[in-house]
């Protein structure tokens, strides 16, 4: 969790990057506090991977500054490799290199690595210890990539789409591991397109669109800023024209799916909806009320940016 006295683990100021005449990043600024999980969210092509590659020293920035615990990734400082681990969205190893060999090799790069056996077990890779990289499934390759990023006990770990390709159970196991790492003081910069993942794990998130930061706050604060704060969903006891509810004060959207009707708007609309249902002689079964979440905030913010 963040703290007023915690050290800045990552500081990005006015980051810019262009490829030929195409601007990819425009004046991106944010900081990550030591010990927090910070998320980068955004649509495909927003610039998220370019940001983390610049932070990891894998790509030269076009302008601005970056600091990782006081070190500039552009300086190719060998000490940076001891404090920073990175898992990229796509990575490859020699086809015949086994899981155990890869972890043992990477562990040899660091002064105080974790035990390869422990890391393998934590990420469910024990059965694949003697399996070559080429024979791993997509999900197993992703787990190995995460394991290699964490083997050196980094103070900062950059994880780009780390749970892509994992089944729901494996994804939640990785989430638990990341929460344990944060409890141990590891700072995590997480790139994700899973809103549930970001909402559960991240202390703060930056939403990136068009190479710019369009919002930065905690998931809860971003969700609270959504204009349509609640969804009321129910199954009517008899057919009902959705237009009857659409005309009510405060109602935003009304849509049907299968046999359910969902109404969005502030909680003040609930009484109006039920009064209208009674007037129509319609009952409401299996009523469910949901508050706005990070996904709602994300969609609203991106849609707002796309409007002329």
N, C-alpha and C positions, 0 to 999 in steps of 0.2 A: 504494500500500500504506500501511497505517497506521504511525504512528510515535509513540513516547512524547513527542516534542518537537513534533509537528505541531500546528498551530492548529486549534481547533474551527471547522469551517465552518458547521455547523448544530447548534443546541442546542434541543431541545424538552423542556419540563418541565411535567408535570402538565396536558397539553393536554386540554381538554374542549370538547364541542360538542353542542348539542341543537337539534332542530327541533320547536318547540312542546313537546309533552310527551314526545317520543321522544329518548332519549339515544343519540347516535351515537358519540361518543368519550368514554371514561372514563379519565382520569388516564394519558394516553399520555406516556411519557418515553423519549428516546433522544438520542444525539448522533452526528454524522457528522464524521469527521476529514478535514481538508483532504487532497485527493489520493486519497481512497478511493472505491470504488464501493460504495454502501450500498443494499441492496434492501429493499423493502417487499412482503411476500407475505401473502396471505390469501384466503379465499373471497370470492365476490361479496357485496357489502353489508357487508364487515367494517369499512369506514371508511377505506380506503387513500387514495382520491381526496380525501376531505374533509381528510385530514392534509396532503397535498401542496398543496391549494388554500389552506389556512391558512398554510403555509410560504411560498407564493408571493404572499401578500397578496391573493388573489382572494376569500377568504371570511373573515369575522370570527370569531375564536374565542370560545367562551363562557367560557373560563377557562384559567389557566396562562400560560406565556410561551414565546416563540419568538425565537431570535436567528439571523440569517444574517450571518456575519462581523461580529458586533456590532451589526447593525441589526435593528430590530423591524419586520417586514412590516406590522404594523397602523398604523405611523406614516406610510405612504405616502411614504417617503423616496425622492426621485428617484435618489439614488446607488445604491439597491438594484437598480434596473433595469440598471445598468451591470455588476453582478457576478452577476446571476441571470438565467438563461434557463429557460423552462418550455415543455414540450410537453404539452398536455392530451390526454386520451383522445379527446375529440371537439372539433373546431374547424372553423371555416368562414371562407372569404374571399369577396369579391365574385366572382360567377360568371365574369366576363370578365377578371379580373385574371390575367395569365399568371404562370408560375413565375418567369421572369426578372424581371418587374416586382415581384412580391412580395418576392423576395430583395433587390432593389435598394432597395425602399422600407424594408424592415426594417433593412438595413445603414445607411441614413441616420440611424437613431435612435441609433447608437452612435459613440463617439469613435474607436475603432480596430477596425472590423469586419473579418471575413474577406472575401476576394474572393467575390462571388456566383458567379462562374464556377468557382472552386475547389470551393466547397461543392456546387454542382450536380453536378460531375463525381464528387466523392467519394460522393455519395448516388445516383448513377445517374440524375440528372434532366436531364442534358444534352439528350437528344432531346425533352424536354418543355418546353424553354426558352420557346417561344412558344405553349404550350398553355394555354388558360384553365382556371381552377380547376374549373369545372363539368364539364369534359370529362376530367378526370383519373380514373383508376381509384382504388379504395379504397386500394390499396397505394401508389400514387403520391402521393395526398393525405397519407398517413402519412409518407412520406419528406420531403415538403415541410414538414410540421409539425416534424419533427426538424431540418431544415435551418434553419428560422426560429428555433428555440430556440438554435441554435449559432452563428448568423451574427455575433453581437456579441462573440464570444470570452468567454463568461461564465466566472467563477471557479467557479460552481456551476450545474449544469444539472439540472433536474427533468424526468424523462422518464416519462410515465404510459402504460404499455402501448405502448411505442414500436415494437415489431415486429409488432403485430397487423396482419394483412392482408398481410404480406410473405411471399413464397415462401421456402423453406428457404435457397436460395443468397443471396437478398437479406438475409435475417435474419443470416446469418453475416458478410456484408460489413459490416452495421451493427455487429455485435459487434466486428469488427476495428477499425472506426473508433473505437468507444468505448474500446477498449484503448489506442489511440493517444492519445486525449484524456486518459486517466488518466496515461499516460506524460508528457504535457505539463503535468501538474499540475492538470487540471480535476477538480473534485469532482462526482460523479454520484450523484444520488438516483434510483433506478430502481424503478418500480412494475411488476411483471410477474406473469403467471400461468404463464409458461413456466419450469418447474423447471430444465430444462437450461440456459436462459439465465442464471438466477440462480446456478446452481452454477458455471458457467464464469466469469462476470464479477465476481460480488460478493465483496468482502473480508469483509463481514458482512451478515447479513440480520436483519430483525425480522419475526416472524410475527404478524400482526394478526388477531384474531378477536373479534367482538362488541365492537369499539371499544376493545380492550385489547391490549397487547403480551403475548403468551403465551410468547414465546421470543425471545432475541436472542443471536446468536453467529455464528461463521464457518460456512459451509455444511458444511465437514468436521466441525466439532465437533458440529453438530446431527445430522448423519448418524451419527456415532459414538455418540450417545446413544440410538439406536433399539435397543429390546430385541432384535428379530430382526435380527441383523447380516448374515446371509448367505442367499442363495438358491441351491439346488442344482437344476439343471434337466437332464433327460436323456430320451432316448427308449428305453423298455424293449424288449428283443429279443423279448418275448412278453407277452401280456396279464397285467396285475398289478392286484390289488385295492388301491387307495390306502389302505384301512384297515390294511393290513399295515404301512405306514410310519407312519401316524398314531399308532400306539400306541407307537412307539419313544421312549425317553427324550430329552428336549430338543427334539423336533420340534414346531414351532409349527403351521403350516398345510401341508396337502398338497392340491394341486389339479391338474387335468388340463386341457390345451388342445391340441386336435387330437391328435397322437400323442405329446405330451410330458407328463412329470410334473415338477412343480416342488415342492420341499420347502423350507420356510423354518425357520431356527433358527440357533443358534451353530455355529461351525465344528467343535465337538466332535461334532456329530451325524453328520458325513460318514462316519466309520468305521462307525458303527452302521447307517447306510443301506446301505452297500455289503456289509456282512456279511449283512444281512437279504436283500438281493437275491441273493447267492450261495446262501443257504439255500433260496430259492424257485426256484433254477435260472434266474434272470433276469439277463441282461447289461444293461449301460448303454452306449448309444451317444450320440455327439454331446453329451458332458457339458459343461455350462457352469456356472461358479460366479460369482456376482455379489455384491458387498458392498452394504450399504444405502447409499442416496444421499439427497440433499436431499428428493426427492419422498417417500420412505419416512418421513423425519422429519416432513415437513409433514402427511402423512395421519395419522400417529400422534398428533401434537400436537392437530390439529383434532378427531379422534375423542375424544381424552381430554377436551377442553373440552366436547364435546357430551354426554358421559356425565353422568347425574344424580348 
